[in-house]
Amino acid sequence: MNITAYAKVNLCLDILKKNANGYHEISTIFHEIKNFKDILEINKIKLKDDVSIAHDLKKTPVQKGKIEIKLSENLAKKALDLFKKTFKIKDFISIKIHKNIPISSGLGGASSDAAAVLKGLSQLYKLNLSEKRLLFLAEKLGMDVPFFIVGGTALGTHFGEKITKLPEIKNLEIKIFPKSSTQKEKTKDAYENLDLSKCGKNKAKTELLLKEIKAGDKKLTLENLHNDFETSLEIPLQKNTHLSGAGPSVFICM
């Protein structure tokens, strides 16, 4: 079977504080990008589990130099292992990821792939898992994974993993300028490089954007879009241009 894994951007991202356990509490509005996606082929096989990534170099904007992801660090493989352990599945599974979302780009590709594995295996084994059950599994894999179970547009709170579905946004045109990073622990490094005294200053903008989304306003106030990771940029971004998440990709709203 084939299943689609879409990219995302963060329309708002407020970094509120760092907890004693080292995690950062955030408030964010996720938005799924339907025209930027990976395709996963999931099949039962006879020998052993196999998870592989195939780059279509004609379509995938990746930087020079191949970015290698160890199988032990692959979120799709972790999703497969978690699913098999939870439901006591003995079959061997092949997952081939046709990668169009650049690796380490801030567009959520790895998290989206992991969510797609959970949803795909639920379909493959006819388990018909509820969204609540899938969210419970997704939280075990990463803070962005639960959003991709829900998709669309959603509010993420706590560490980003507590998801509240929002109405569909219409008439919002987004253009993505994807980039890849070779940094290991890129998101972790991005958090560590923040000056928290500069963060959490735009919560009122997030509330205003939430009101507009919930009211179904035909035109969102683009000035309310923001991302606290932009406070650590040496050169400010152009108007209406924002980091997709922790970076390095950017998007522009028109």
C-alpha positions as CSV (number, residue, x, y, z in Angstrom):
1,M,0.0,0.0,0.0
2,N,1.0,3.6,-0.5
3,I,0.4,6.5,2.0
4,T,1.2,10.2,1.7
5,A,3.2,12.2,4.3
6,Y,2.8,16.0,3.9
7,A,5.1,18.8,5.0
8,K,4.2,21.5,7.5
9,V,5.1,25.0,8.5
10,N,4.6,26.8,11.8
11,L,2.5,29.9,11.2
12,C,3.2,31.0,14.8
13,L,5.7,29.6,17.2
14,D,6.0,31.0,20.8
15,I,8.7,29.6,23.0
16,L,7.4,30.1,26.5
17,K,10.0,28.7,28.9
18,K,12.5,25.9,29.5
19,N,11.5,23.3,32.0
20,A,13.7,21.7,34.6
21,N,13.8,18.6,32.4
22,G,15.4,20.6,29.6
23,Y,12.3,20.7,27.3
24,H,10.9,23.9,26.1
25,E,7.2,24.7,26.5
26,I,5.7,26.2,23.3
27,S,2.5,27.4,21.7
28,T,2.4,27.0,17.9
29,I,0.0,26.9,15.0
30,F,0.9,24.1,12.6
31,H,-0.2,24.2,9.0
32,E,0.0,21.2,6.6
33,I,1.4,21.9,3.1
34,K,-0.4,19.6,0.7
35,N,1.7,20.2,-2.4
36,F,5.0,19.1,-0.6
37,K,5.0,15.5,0.3
38,D,6.7,12.1,0.7
39,I,5.2,8.9,-0.5
40,L,5.6,5.7,1.6
41,E,5.3,2.2,0.2
42,I,4.4,-0.2,3.0
43,N,4.4,-4.0,2.3
44,K,4.6,-7.3,4.1
45,I,7.7,-9.2,3.2
46,K,9.3,-12.6,4.1
47,L,12.9,-12.0,5.3
48,K,13.3,-9.0,7.7
49,D,12.1,-5.5,8.3
50,D,13.5,-3.0,5.8
51,V,13.2,0.8,5.9
52,S,14.8,2.7,3.1
53,I,14.8,6.3,1.7
54,A,14.8,7.0,-2.0
55,H,15.6,10.5,-3.2
56,D,14.2,11.7,-6.5
57,L,17.0,14.1,-7.3
58,K,15.0,15.7,-10.1
59,K,12.2,16.7,-7.7
60,T,13.8,16.9,-4.3
61,P,15.7,20.1,-3.5
62,V,18.5,18.7,-1.4
63,Q,21.9,20.3,-0.9
64,K,25.1,18.9,-2.3
65,G,26.4,16.0,-0.3
66,K,24.2,13.1,0.8
67,I,22.7,13.3,4.3
68,E,22.8,9.9,5.9
69,I,20.3,8.9,8.5
70,K,21.2,5.9,10.6
71,L,18.5,3.3,10.7
72,S,18.5,3.4,14.5
73,E,17.7,7.2,14.3
74,N,15.0,6.9,11.5
75,L,11.6,7.9,12.9
76,A,9.8,5.7,10.4
77,K,11.7,2.7,11.7
78,K,11.0,3.7,15.3
79,A,7.3,4.0,14.4
80,L,7.4,0.5,12.8
81,D,9.1,-1.0,15.9
82,L,6.6,0.7,18.2
83,F,3.6,-0.5,16.2
84,K,4.9,-4.1,16.0
85,K,5.6,-4.2,19.7
86,T,2.3,-2.6,20.7
87,F,0.2,-4.9,18.6
88,K,2.4,-8.0,18.8
89,I,2.9,-8.2,15.1
90,K,5.4,-10.9,13.9
91,D,5.3,-10.1,10.1
92,F,8.3,-8.5,8.5
93,I,7.5,-5.1,6.9
94,S,9.2,-3.1,4.1
95,I,8.9,0.6,4.1
96,K,10.3,2.6,1.2
97,I,10.2,6.4,1.6
98,H,10.1,8.3,-1.7
99,K,11.6,11.5,-0.3
100,N,10.4,14.8,-1.6
101,I,10.6,16.7,1.7
102,P,14.3,17.5,2.3
103,I,15.9,15.9,5.3
104,S,16.6,18.2,8.3
105,S,14.8,21.1,6.6
106,G,12.4,22.2,9.3
107,L,9.4,21.0,7.3
108,G,8.6,18.0,9.5
109,G,9.4,15.3,7.0
110,A,10.7,12.7,9.5
111,S,7.7,13.3,11.8
112,S,5.2,13.2,9.0
113,D,6.8,9.9,7.8
114,A,6.5,8.4,11.3
115,A,2.8,9.4,11.5
116,A,2.2,7.9,8.0
117,V,3.7,4.6,9.2
118,L,1.3,4.5,12.1
119,K,-1.7,5.3,10.0
120,G,-0.6,3.0,7.2
121,L,0.0,0.0,9.4
122,S,-3.4,0.6,11.1
123,Q,-5.0,0.3,7.6
124,L,-2.8,-2.6,6.5
125,Y,-3.8,-4.7,9.5
126,K,-7.4,-3.4,9.5
127,L,-7.2,-2.2,13.1
128,N,-9.2,1.0,12.5
129,L,-7.3,2.7,15.3
130,S,-9.0,5.8,16.6
131,E,-7.3,9.2,16.3
132,K,-6.9,9.2,20.1
133,R,-5.1,5.9,20.0
134,L,-2.9,7.0,17.1
135,L,-2.1,10.3,19.0
136,F,-1.1,8.2,22.1
137,L,1.4,6.3,20.0
138,A,2.6,9.4,18.1
139,E,3.6,11.1,21.4
140,K,6.0,8.3,22.1
141,L,7.9,9.1,18.9
142,G,8.4,12.9,18.9
143,M,6.8,16.3,19.6
144,D,5.8,17.0,16.0
145,V,4.5,13.5,15.2
146,P,1.0,14.0,16.8
147,F,0.2,17.0,14.5
148,F,0.6,14.8,11.4
149,I,-2.0,12.3,12.8
150,V,-4.5,15.2,12.8
151,G,-3.2,17.2,9.9
152,G,-4.8,20.4,8.4
153,T,-4.3,23.3,10.7
154,A,-3.9,22.8,14.5
155,L,-2.8,24.4,17.7
156,G,0.1,22.7,19.4
157,T,0.8,23.3,23.1
158,H,2.9,21.9,26.0
159,F,6.0,20.7,24.0
160,G,4.0,20.9,20.8
161,E,2.5,17.4,21.2
162,K,-0.9,18.4,22.6
163,I,-3.0,19.0,19.5
164,T,-6.2,21.0,19.1
165,K,-7.7,20.8,15.6
166,L,-8.5,24.2,14.0
167,P,-10.8,25.1,11.1
168,E,-9.5,24.8,7.5
169,I,-7.7,28.0,6.3
170,K,-8.8,29.1,2.9
171,N,-7.2,31.7,0.6
172,L,-3.7,31.4,2.2
173,E,-1.1,31.0,-0.4
174,I,2.3,29.8,0.9
175,K,5.5,29.4,-1.1
176,I,8.3,27.3,0.5
177,F,12.0,27.8,-0.1
178,P,13.3,24.5,1.2
179,K,16.8,24.0,2.5
180,S,18.6,21.1,4.3
181,S,21.0,21.2,7.2
182,T,23.8,18.8,7.8
183,Q,23.9,19.7,11.5
184,K,23.2,16.8,13.9
185,E,20.7,17.5,16.6
186,K,19.7,20.6,14.5
187,T,16.5,21.3,16.4
188,K,18.1,20.7,19.8
189,D,20.9,23.1,18.8
190,A,18.4,25.7,17.6
191,Y,16.8,25.6,21.0
192,E,20.1,25.8,22.9
193,N,21.1,28.8,20.8
194,L,18.1,30.9,21.8
195,D,18.1,33.8,24.1
196,L,14.9,33.1,26.0
197,S,14.6,36.7,27.2
198,K,13.7,37.6,23.6
199,C,11.1,34.9,23.2
200,G,7.4,34.7,24.1
201,K,6.8,38.3,23.3
202,N,4.2,37.7,20.6
203,K,1.6,35.6,22.4
204,A,-1.0,38.3,21.7
205,K,-0.4,37.9,17.9
206,T,-1.0,34.1,18.3
207,E,-4.3,34.8,20.0
208,L,-5.3,37.2,17.3
209,L,-4.5,34.7,14.5
210,L,-6.4,32.0,16.4
211,K,-9.4,34.2,16.5
212,E,-9.2,34.9,12.8
213,I,-8.8,31.2,12.0
214,K,-11.7,30.2,14.2
215,A,-13.9,32.9,12.8
216,G,-13.1,31.7,9.2
217,D,-11.8,35.1,8.2
218,K,-11.3,35.2,4.4
219,K,-8.0,37.1,4.8
220,L,-5.6,36.4,7.7
221,T,-3.6,39.3,9.1
222,L,-0.1,38.2,7.9
223,E,1.6,40.6,10.4
224,N,0.4,38.1,13.1
225,L,2.6,35.4,11.7
226,H,5.8,35.0,13.8
227,N,8.4,32.5,14.9
228,D,10.6,32.9,18.0
229,F,13.5,31.1,16.3
230,E,13.8,34.2,14.2
231,T,15.1,36.1,17.2
232,S,18.4,34.2,16.9
233,L,18.9,35.2,13.2
234,E,21.8,37.5,12.5
235,I,20.0,39.0,9.4
236,P,16.2,39.5,9.7
237,L,14.0,37.9,7.1
238,Q,12.1,39.9,4.5
239,K,8.5,41.0,5.2
240,N,5.9,38.1,5.4
241,T,8.8,35.6,5.2
242,H,9.3,33.2,8.1
243,L,11.2,30.1,9.2
244,S,9.2,27.0,8.6
245,G,10.0,25.8,12.1
246,A,13.4,25.7,13.8
247,G,14.8,26.3,10.3
248,P,16.6,26.4,7.9
249,S,13.7,26.4,5.4
250,V,11.6,29.5,5.0
251,F,8.2,30.3,3.6
252,I,6.5,33.4,2.3
253,C,2.7,34.1,2.5
254,M,0.9,36.0,-0.2
